[in-house]
């Protein structure tokens, strides 16, 4: 599924997955990074439907 351009424009962009994971680790809700097909950088999402959740 493509990221809508309006969503991409509103989200913070991270240059690397490592940088996005660092920000995600500080959040109060579980977040995961993904590469945007519009800007080719990383955004964070809280959606996990259909995604494997890593075991602690």
HELIX and SHEET records of a PDB file:
HELIX    1   1 UNK A    5  UNK A   10  1                                   6    
HELIX    2   2 UNK A   17  UNK A   25  1                                   9    
SHEET    1   A 2 UNK A  32  UNK A  35  0                                        
SHEET    2   A 2 UNK A  42  UNK A  45 -1                                        
END                                                                             
